[in-house]
Amino acid sequence: MPMTPKPSVLRTDAAGLAAFEGDALLVLEISKREIETANIASALERLHAIAESRETALRYQECLVIQVVGYDTDPRELAEIPEVRAFFARLAKEWPHWMWFLHRRVGAIHLLMALLCKVKIHRRGASTGTEFLDRYELAAQMADLFQRGNAMFEAFGISEGEAEASCESACAELVP
């Protein structure tokens, strides 16, 4: 039985993303420096590269994870750091396609929504949990991202069924 090739983990710039043609797990690495200087330009350029055509949008559907580096010694969760929250709020305002591209089953959607919504962090020993404080805020944030992301579906001829399936799988990520 032939082995199925495993997807690559791709670390590249925007031009590399646009040129890559294989399956990949995309890691959107955001540095502490980018966050502290509120510089979303590099992240935004990389995000635009994966949503620049029908081919890239389909190739990278549900392949994106977020990695924030530089806060390893900070005892707070990322959702408790005001600068991180502000950075992602700005980024999400500029680029709404998160729910189409974020990887499923790894907590990527949960992390993004925790950064965009009011949450309470619960600690028990070394474990933490996140509670969304206002389910209406969570629903409104997701609805806003979906609604603003519809332009990509229309532009690239992504069917209503494909868009709905993506929406449903994204929402299912937040159900305990």
N, C-alpha and C positions, 0 to 999 in steps of 0.2 A: 504494500500500500504506500503510495507516495506521500511524503511529508508535506504538510501545508507550511509555506514559509511564514515565519513569525514577522509581525510588523516591526519596523525599525523605530527606535527612539530618535527623533530628529531634533537636533540643536543647530539652528541656522538663523540667518537674517531673513528679511522679507524677500529678497531676490531668490534666495535658496528655497524658500517655501513655494514660491511661484513656479520654480523649475523642477521641483521634486515630483516624481511620478509614481512612487511606490506607496504602500500602506505604511502609516506611521502613527505613533503616539506623539502628539505635539505637546511640548512643555512650554508654556508661556512663562518664562522666568522673569520675575520683576525684582529688581534689586532695592535694597533699603535706600540707596542713594537716589534712585528714580522716585521713590515714594517721598523721601524727605524734601526733594526739590520740586515735587509735584509735576514731574516731567513725564507726561503720558505719550509723548511723541513716538518713541521707539516701540512701545507696546502697541500703540495704535497702528503703526506702520505694519507690524507683523500680523495683527488681526485683519487689517484690510487685505493683506496678501492672500489669506486663506478664503476670503469672501469676494475675490475679484472676478471670478468667472463661474459659470455653471459647473465646469469640470472641477475646479478647486473646492467649491462648496460641497459637491457630492463626495469628492475624494476625502475631505477632512471632516465630514459629518460625524459627530460624536467621538472625535479623536483628541480633543483639547483638554489639557489639565493645567491648573494654575500652580505655580511654585513661587512663593515669596521668600527671598533669601536675605539674610542679614539680621534676622530677629531671633536666632537660635538661643541666645542667652536672655532674651526678654521673657519673663515668667507669664506674661499675658498671652491669651489667645489672640490671633490676628484680628478677630472681630471686636476685641477690646482696645485696639490701638487706633486712636482717632485719625492719624495720618494715613494709615492703610485704608480705613473706611472711606476717607475723603478721596484718595487716589482712585479707588474702584468705583465710587459714585461718579466721578468725572469721566472715567473710562467707559462706564456703562451708558452714560449720557451720550457719548460720541459714537459708540458702537453697540447696537442692540442685538446682535446675532448670537448671543451666548447660548441660548437654549438649543439651537441647531448644532452648535459645534462642541459644547462641553461633553466630555466623556461620561458615560453612565456607570453606575455601580462602584465608583471610587470616591464619592463625596464631593465632586467638583461643583455640582449645582448647589448642594447644601452650603458649601463654603462661599460661593458667590453671593447667594441670597443672605447668608449671615453677615456678609460685609455690607450689603445694601439695606438691610432692615434692622430694626431695633431687636436686640437679642439679650438674653441673660445666659451667662455661662455658669453651669453647675459643675462643681468639683467634688470628687469623691476619691481620695487618695491620689493616685497618678492619673486617674481617668477624668475626662471632662465630657460634658454634654452641652448642647446648645438648645435653648428654648426660644422660639420666636414669640415675642411678646404681643404682637398684634397680627392675627391671621389675615385680617383685611388688608393691612399694609403689605404683607407677603403676597397675597393674591393680586393686589394692585401693581406691585413691582413686576411680578411675572407677566401680568396682562399687558403692561406697558412695553416690556421687552418683546413679547410676542407680536403685539400690534405694530410696533416700529420695525420689527424684523420682517413683516410681511412684504415689504418692498423688494427684498432680495428674492423671495419666492416668486413674485410676479415677474421680476426682471429676468430671472433665469428659467422660467417655465417649470418650476418645481410644483408638482400637483398639490391640490388641496388635501388629498389623502396622505401624501408624504409629510406635509406640514402638520396635519393633525396628529399623525403617528408620532412625530417628533415632540409635539406639545404634550401629548399624553404620557410619553416615556419620561419627559422632563418633570412633569407634575408628580409622577409615580415615585420619583427619586426622593421627594420630600415627605412621603407618607411613611410613618414609622412601621 
